[in-house]
Each structure stands twice: as C-alpha cells, then as structure tokens.
Amino acid sequence: MQRLFAFLRGNVLTLLCVSLLIGATTTTWRLLATPLDPQIQAEYAVLQGDLQYKDIIGFRADNFDWQAYDYPAPPPMPEGSTAVCLSWRIPLAARFAGNYILFSTTNQDAIVYVDDALVYMHGNWDSAEGERGRAFHYVHLDQSLAGKRLTILLHSAYPEWLGSIDYVRLGSAAVLLRSLSLADAIYISSLSVAAALIVFLIMDLTWRGAKAGRRRMQFYLITYLASFILWTTGTSSFFPRIYGMPAVWWELHLIMLYTMPIICARITQEIVAPQFVLSTRVTKIVFIALFTLSTIMEIAQCDGYMRLLYLLYPLLLIGSLILIYTLIRSNWVRHPACRYGAFAMTATVIFGGIDALHWEYHQLSAMLSTTVFSIYASIPFIFHTIREQMLEDAALAQENADLVRELKISQDEAQRDFLTGAYNRHQLGEGFAEFSALSYERGFKFSFAIFDVDHFKTVNDTKGHLAGDRILRLIADTVHEEIDRRHLFIRYGGDEFVLLALHYDLATMVVFCDHLRGILEQRLDGVTLSFGVSTWHGKKDRLRALIDRADRALYLSKEKGRNVVSAENEEGAA
C-alpha cells in the first residue's frame, strides 16, 4: 500500500494528464462522431471521363445510376476516377430541424445540389488540379431539406482523397454553431497549452541562464512545441475557415508532419541510455532523408509531400515504435526522463492511430484530429526536464559554494600564521595599501604599532621553545579579543608583531597599545612586551617610513627599560 501511495505521489502530474486525455477523447468521440441519421440511405455515382462545365450546370439526379454505400466510409472508386456524386434522400420525417448543411472536405472541389438546384460551389473548377487543402463548408438553404435529395459533387486530382467527406450534419444554425465552437475550443486550448509551455521554457532560460546543455535541450523542446503549433494550425478547420487559403494551411500541415518526427527522435536521443543512442540517431537520419527527398520533389513541382505520404506513415509507425522501445528499455532510475518520454510518445502514437483509423474507416469527424491531445502528454516530460535541470543547478550551486568556502579557507590559511592565527607578514603590504587609500579618500586617520616580547630568547632558553610558543599563542589570542574590523593584526616574525588601526590617531593608538600591554602583562605571568607606535602622515608617507618610525619608537622603549609604549614624536624616536 505504501508503495502504491508513493507511486501516486510521484506521478500525480502524469496521472492528471492521463485523466485529461481520456476525458477529452471520450467527450470528443461522443460529440463529434458522424451524426447523420442511420435511416438516411447514402448513395453514390461516379462520373466517367473529364468533368465538364455542362455536367455542373445541367446536373440531373435522375440521369445517374445511384448505388448504395456505407457512409461515412468513402464509396469504392474505379481507377482513374476524378469526380463522384454523393447523395442522400432526406425523408419527410427526418429527425432534424433547420436548413443548414455542415461538412468538410480534403483536397477536393465541392458543389452542393438540393434536388437538381445548385445551391453552393467551392473550388477552382476551371483548373484540372482542383482544390488543395482542407476546406470547411457551412451552407445555408432557403428551404427545408425534408423530403428532398441532397447531393454533393466532388472533384479531386488526388484519387486517394476522392469521395472522402466528413462531418456531414444537417440542422439549425444554433446546433451547428455549437459543434463548430466545440471543435474550435479544443484546437485553441491545445494551441494555448503549447504556447504557454514555450513561454515557460523561455522564461526558465532567461531566469536561470542558457548553459550549453540546458540551451540545447530547451531549444529542442521549444522547437517541438512550435512545430506542434504550426501543425495544429494547418490541421484544423478553424484557420482555413477564418482566414481562407486552405492550400497554404495544408502545405504547412504536411511540412510539420515530416519535421516533427525528426525533433522527437532528437529529443529521445538526448535522454535515452547510451546503448540506444545509435538506434535513435539512425531513426532521426531516416526521417531527415525522407523530409529532404520530399522537399526536393516539392521544389521540382512533383508534389513530394503528398506523393511520399504512403512511405511516411509506415515509417512513422516503425520509427515511433523504435523510439518507444528505447525509452522503455532505458533504465528509468538512471534516466528518469525516459519514463515521461515513453508516456508522451505512446500517447502520440495512440492518438495518431485513432486519426489513421478514422481516415480509413471514418469513425470520427475529420473536423478534429485527436492527435492534438498529445500535447497534454508532453506536459509531464517538460516539467520533469525543468525539474531535473533545477536540481542539477541546485547541486552545482551547492558544489560551487563548497568550493568557494574551501578556497576561502585555503586562502585564509595561506594568509595566516600557523602558530598564532594572526595574518603573516605578506599581508602587511596589502593592509597598508587598503588603509592608506581609505584614509586618503575619506579623510580617515590610521596608525601603526610594532611590538615584541622582552627577553624572549631568555624565555626560550629557560622555559623551552614549547613554552615560548604558548606565550606567542596567548599574545595573539589576547590581541584578537581586543581588536575589531578596524584593525589588522600581523605576526611580523619570531616574537615580533605588527598592528594597524584605522580611525586611530597617534595619541589614541598609544592609549590602545598601553591597554594591550597591561592586559598582556597580567596574563603572561611576568613576561612583558615593548611597543613602538607611529602614525600615517598622508599620501606621500610610505610603508617603509612608517615601519622605520615605529622601529625607532620601539628601540626607545627598550632604552627606557622595556614594558612601555613609545611614540614616534618622543625624544629619541623622531
């Protein structure tokens, strides 16, 4: 049970998307399934020879030998056919109300007749090539269809599309517009999700920075989402209906149909285990070769994108299965993105299969491609990718912080005396430069002191070097307790120490050093120190001169009998 709960918690986003996909598919199938009354008998008649203008104007339904067929599947077409009539006799008691017709066609010209009267015409009937792209037809009639014959004359330069008609619906404007709105909403929602994910990825790159590995993966994801948007735009009936130019949208749909598998294969190559990289690379190369060939044929006006569809669809199935196999076989512990990639790829194949079955058996309206729902299956993969990148960034940031801390410790250790913990003499130059610059720029004062242990050699000789080391450590500990950020404490060498103090004039420095001397005398049990103090005289005053003046003051302290503080302005120290 605990494992079940852990699984549910770890896959909550994926399970949510699965529920969304199932609900969307079920709803779409129920609401957009072919709605014609099954009591209405569908008939067809093939027009022999080339379609003439007189055939259009002089149309008479009684002149044709009508044969029944199983709508919505297209009727059987003799080889070489370019035109066909689809017809329905609408009974007087037909279960619909209204005088509107709604249907869609792909790569076909269309003419609508009620009985023998022409009521609607679509396409370029003066050209032998015919209409290209998906067209959406919304026809208003002046009279009711009850008791009449509805005939749709179709013409196409593509025999594989001839006679294929979808979403034939009869009824009122309100009913048909509701169906239109539903299909449009599904497309727009899918486009909105893809666009939102693109914005999310771009914001993520902007916020966290475009490192090489992340930039590459984010680029592939953004490219895939952009391709999905373009493909959906070309697939839907919404955009041709609103903006026209069905051939342009159809061409866009075909181009994305060839390019999207390339991007999917490249993304899969990024996340699978190393032993499967070769198979994904080969799959990608095959799709690239097919796209290149179809493009060359298209440029040569050989209708490459359409002519190679018979090759593309089998390769799509085989390639998708290869990618799914590599994603499933990759260790999901070491390569966790493969789990989400397998879900996304499997969902895409399933929805693509539903659409393929529709084109073959016409069980679902062509007004809507269910493949658009695959965008929801990609959400867990994209969010997992971003999450993994954020975890990597956090780990890298922590590692960098540890390195910085270690480096700081190392640098600090290199700057400090091992025995006393005071800064070593190498820091004197930098300290003087910093203090003098601050004093010059802001008008501060700073002073300098040098001090050592009186008769330290005697201490070492009588008490031992270990005792001498303890005295030096005690001196350093005591000084560290008394100073703050304004001070720089340095072990100058042996038993000699240096102290720089910002904001201290000469008199203040003398008082502070005498305070230190008194505390040290108490703590060192008879061991005393002598001090020499100097102060900075301005911009032209150099470190060497400052040290020399403090040294002379220290020498004066020795002459006074030691255990005293002398300043540079005293007699003998000037």
N, C-alpha and C positions, 0 to 999 in steps of 0.2 A: 504494500500500500504506500509506504514511504517513497519507494522508487517511482510509483505512479504519480504521486504528488510532485516529486522532483522533476519528472518529465514534463508535467503540465506547466509548472512554473518556468522551466527553461525554454518552453516552446509556445508560450502564450501568444506571441505575435503571429507565429506560423499558424496556429490553430484558429486564430481570429480570421486570418486571411483565407484559410480553407473554408470556414463557415461562410464568409462573404462570397467566395467563389461559388459554392454550392447554391446559396440563396439566389445569387444573380443569375446563374444558369437556369435554375428551375423556374424562376419568375419569367425570364426571357422566353423560355421554351413554351410556357403556358400562354403568354400574352402575345407572342409574335409568331406562333405557329400558323401555317396556312389556314385561313379562316373560311374559305368557300364552303357553302352548304354541300355536304356529300351527295345530296339528292340532285344537285345540278350536274348534268352529264356534260363532260368535256369532249369536244370533237376537234379534229384537225383535218387539214387538206394541204397537200404540198403543191406549190406552183411549179410547173415544169418550164424549163427554159429561162431566159432572162426576163426579169420583171420590167414591164413596160408601163409608161405613163397611163395608157389606156386601161391597163389592168387595175390601176388605182382608182381612176375616175369612174370607170364602168363596172365597178365591183357589184356582183350579184351573188348572194349567198346560194341561191338555188342552182347556180352553174357548177358548183363543186360537188365532188363525191366525198362526203364527210365520213370520217371513220372515228370511232370512239377510241380514247386513250386514257391512261391512268394519270390524270392530273394530281399532284403538281410535277411529276416526272415529265421531262420533255418527250414528245412523241418520237417514234422511230423515223429517222430521216434517211431517204435514199442518198447514196453517194453523189456528190456534186450539187446538191440542193442549195439554193441561195435564198429562198423565200418560202414561208409557210403561214397558213392561217390557223389560228386557234379560236375556237368558238364555243359559246355556252348558251343554251336555251334557258332563259330565266322564266320559271313558272309564275303564274299569276299569284300564287300563294307563297312565293319565296319569302324566307324569314329575314328580311332586311327592310329598312326604311330609308329613303333618301335617294338622291340622284347624283351620286359621286362615285367615281372609279379611282382606285389607288393600286398601282402596280409598279414594278421596277424591271429593267432590262439591262443586259450587259453586252456591249459590242454589237448592238442591233438597232436598226431603224424600226419605228413602230407607227402604225396607223390604227385608229380605233373606229369601228363602224357599229352603229345601232341599227339592226336590220340591214338595210343597204345604204344607209346615210352615213357619210364621212363626218365624224364629229371631232377628230383630233389627229394631228400629224406631227411626228418628231423625227428628226434626222435629215441628212443630206441625200435626198433621193435622186439627185442628178449625178451623183458620183457612184461608181461601181464599188468603191472601197467601203462605203457605208459608214455608220456611226461607230466611234471608238470610245470605250469607257462605259461607266455605269451611269445610267440615267434613271431618274425618278419621275413618275408620271402621276399627276393629280388632275383628273379630268372632271369637269362639271358638265352635266347634261341638262338640257332644257325640259326633259320629261323623264318620267319614271321608267326603269328598265323592266318592270314586271310584265311578263308575257311577251317579251321581245328577245331577239337574238343579239348577243354581244359577241363581236368578232374583233380580234387583234391580228393585224397583218404584220408579220415580222420579216425583216430582210437583214442579212449579215454576210460579210466577206469571210467570216470565220465559221466553218461548218460545225465545229465543236460547241459553239455557243448558240447556234440557231435553234429556236424553239424553246430555249430556256427562259422562263418568265417566273417572277417571284412576287409574292405578297399581293396577289390579286384580291382586292377587298372591295365590296360594294356596300354603300350605306350613306349615312348622313355626314355632313361636314364635321359635326362635333365628334362623332365616333372616329372618323378617320384622322382628324387633327390630334385626338388623344393618342392614337397609335404613333403618329409622327413624333409627337412630343416625347413619348416614352423612348423611342429609338434614339432620338437626338440627345436626350438626357444621359443615356448610357454612354454614348460616344463622348459627349462633353465631359462627363465625370471621369472617364478614363484618361482623356487628354489633360484634364486638370490635375489628376494624380501624377501623371508623368511630368508635367511642367513643375509641380510643387517639388518633386524629387530632384529635378535639375537645379532648381533654386536652392534647395537644401544642400546639395553637393557643392555648388559654387560657393555658398556661404561657409561651408565647412572648410573648403580650400582657402578661402580668404582669411578666415579666423585662425586656423591652425597652421597656415603656411603650406606652400606647394613643394614638399620634398619630392625627390626623384621617384621613389617607389609609389608614394601616395598619388603624385601627379599622374603617373601612368594609369593606375587603376581607376582613379576618379575620371580621367579622360575617357576611358573605355565605357564606364557606366553612363556618363553624360552623353556620349555618342550613341549608345544603345537607346537611351530614353528619347533622344532627339529623333533617331530613326523610327522609333515606335510612334512618336507623334506624327511624323510625316506619313508613315504607313497608314495609320488610323485615319488621318486626314484624307488620304487617297482612297481608302476603302469605304468610308461612309458615304451615304447618300446625302448627308446634310450639306456638305460643302458644294457639291455639284448643283444641288437644288437651290442654294442661296446665291452662289457666285457664277454658276454656269461652267463652261469649259470642261465638260466631262472627260475629254481626251487627255487634258493636262493632268487631271487628278488620277486618272487611270495609269498614265505613264509614271507618275510619282509612286503609286501603289506598287507597280511592277519593279521599279528600281529598288525600293526598300525591301521588297520580297527577296531580292538577290543579295542585298548587302547585309541585312540583319543577321543571317546565319554566320557570316564572317565575323561579326562583332561578338556574337555569342561564343563562337569557337575560341576567339582570342581571350575573352574573359575566363572561359573554362581552363585554358592553357595556363593562366596566371595562378589558379587556385588548386589544381589537382596535384597529386603526388608526382614526384619526378619521373617515375617509371611510366606514367601515362602522358607525359608531355608530348612525346613523339606522335602518338595517335591523334591527339587534338591538333597538333601542328599540321599533320597530313590532311585532316578534315578541313582545316582552315584553307589550306592551299587549294584543295579541290573546289571549294566554294569560290575562292578568288579566281581560279581558272575559268569556272563557269560564268561568273559575272563578267570577266574580261571578254570572253568569247561572245556572249550575248550583246555586250556593248558594241563590240566591233561590228557584229551583224546589224545592230540597230543603226549605227553610223552609216553603214553601207546600204541602208534602206531595205534590209532583208527581214525586218520585223523580228529581231533577235529575241527580245524579251518575251514575246508571245510564242514564237516557234520553239523555244527551248523550255517551255513550261513542262512539257512531257518528260524532260530529263531532270528538271529542278525538283519536282515533287518527290520522285523516288529517292533522289539524293538527300533531300531534306529529311525524309523519314530515316534513312540509313545513318546520316550524319548525326541526327538528334539522338538516335539510339546509342551510337558510339559515345557521344558526349555524356549521356545519362549513365552509361556503363562505367566510364572513367570516374565520374563523380561518385557513384555508389561504391566502386571498388577502392577509392582513396580512403585512407584511414581518417575517420571523422574526428578522432581525438587530436591527431597531428594536423589535420587540415579541416577544421570545423566549418569553413565556408562551403565545403562541398555538400554538406547536408542541405543547406539552404539553396545552393545552386541546383541540386538534384530536384528539389521541390519545385523550383521555378521552371526548370527545363521540362520536367514531367507534366506540369500544368499546361505549359505552352503546347506540348505535343498532343495532349488530350483535347484541348480546345481547337487546335488546328485540325485534329482528326474529326471533331464534330463538324467543323466547317467543310472538310473534304467530303464527309458522308452526305452533308446537305447538298453539295454541288452534284453529287452522284444520284441521290435519292430524293432530294428536295423535301426533307422533313422539317426544316426550319427556314424561316424567312431570310432571304439574301439581303434584305434591308439591313440586317445586323450581322456582323461577323462576331462569333463568340470568342475569337482569338483575342479580342480587345481585353477580355477579362484576365489575361495572363499578366497584365501589368500589376495586379494585386498580388500575384505570386512572387513578384520580384521585390516587393517591399521588405520582407524579412531578410533577403540576401543583402540588399543595400544597407539596411540598418545594422546588420551584423558586420558588414565590411567596415562601416564607420566606427562601430564599437570596438572592433579589433584594432583599428588604427589608433583610436583614442587610448586604448590600453597600452599599445606599443609606445605611444608618445609619453604616457604617464611613467612607464617603466624606464624609458630613455631619459626623461626628465629627472627621475629619481637617481638613475645611474650617474647622470651629469652632476647632480647636486652632491652625490657621494664623492665623485672625483674632485669637484671643486673644494669640498670640505677637506679631503685628503691632501689636495695640493696646498690649500691654505695652511694646514697643519705642518706639512713638509716645509713650506716656505717660512713659516713662523719658527720652526725648529732650526732651520738654516740661519735665521737671523738672530737667534738667541744663544746665549752661553749655556753649555750643557750643565755646568755645575750649579750656577746661581739662578738661572732662568731670566736674567737680565739680557737686554739686547747686547750683541757683540759689537766690537769697535768698528766693524764695517758699516754699521747703521749711523755712525756719527755724521758722516758727510751728508747723507740724505736728510737726517734730522735737522742739521744746521740749515740746509737749503730751504726746507719747508718752513721752519720757524722764522728765518730771516725774511723770506718772501711775505709771509703773513704780517710780520711786523712792519715791513716797508709799505705794503699795500693798504693796511688798515690802521697804521699808527700805533701798533702794539709795542710793548717792551718785552725783552726776554733776556735772561741772564744764564750764566754758565758756572758750574761748580765742579771741581775735581778734588777728590779726597782719597785717602788711603789709610791703612791700619798702621798705627805707630808700633815700630819694632816688630813687624810681622815675621821677620827672619828668626828673631829670638823665640817667638811663639812656636814656629815650626820646629826649631831645634830642641826646645824644651818639652813641648807637649805632643809633638809629632805632626806629620802632614795631615792625617785624618782630622785631628783637632782643628788644624788650620782651615781645612775645607768646611768643617761645621761652622766656624766663625764667619767665613765668606757667605755661606748659605743663610746664616742668621742675619747678617747685614742686609742681604738682598731681600729677604722676607720682610724685614722691618721697613725698609725703604718702600717696598711695594705697597705696604699697608698705609703709608702716609701720602703717597702721590696719587694723582688722578690723570685725566686726559690731557691736562696742560703740561705734563712732564714727560721727559724721555730719559729713562734710566739705562745706563750702559756700563758694562764691565770693560774697562779700558785695557786692562792687562794685569796679571798677577793679583795683587791686593788693591789695585787702583781702580776707582770707579768715577764715572762722569754723570752729571745730572744737568739737563737742560730744562728750563722752566719758562713757559710762555706767560705773559702778563706780569712778570716779576721784574721790578727794577732792582738796582744793586742792593739797596737797604733791605728790601723785602726778602731778597734771596739770602742775605746774611742772616736775617732772623730765622728763616726757614731752616737753613743749614745748622744753625746753632740748636734749633729744636731737635733736629735729627741727631746731632752729636750727643745731646743729653740723653735721649731715649736709648741710643746705642751703648752709651757708657753704662747705663743701668743693666741692659740685657746681656752685655758681653762679659760681665763679671771681672772688671779690672782692665780689660782691653779697650783702648781708646782709639779715636780717629782724628786726623787733622784735615782741615778744609781750606781750599783756596777758591775765591769767588771773583768772577769778572762779569761784565755786562756788555751787551751789544751796543756799539756806538753809531750804528747807521749803515747805510747801503755800502759804503766803501770798506767797512770792517770785515775782515776775512776770518775764517775759522782758525787759521794758524795763529793769528794775532790774539784771538780770543783765548786760545789754549795757552799761549805764552804768558799772557797776563795772569791767568788763573794759576799757572805753574809757579810764577814768581810769588803770588799770594800764598800758595801752599808752602813754598820754601820759607816764607816769612813766618808762617805758623810753626814750622819746625824750629826756627830760630827762637820763637817765643817759648819754647818748651813743650810743644805738641798739645794735642787735645784742645785746640782752639780753632776759630774760624777767622780768616783774614780776607780782606777785600783788596782789589786792585788799586784803590786810591789811598791805601795806607802807606805810610813811610816805609820804604824798603821794598814795596811791591809795585811801585809805579813804573 
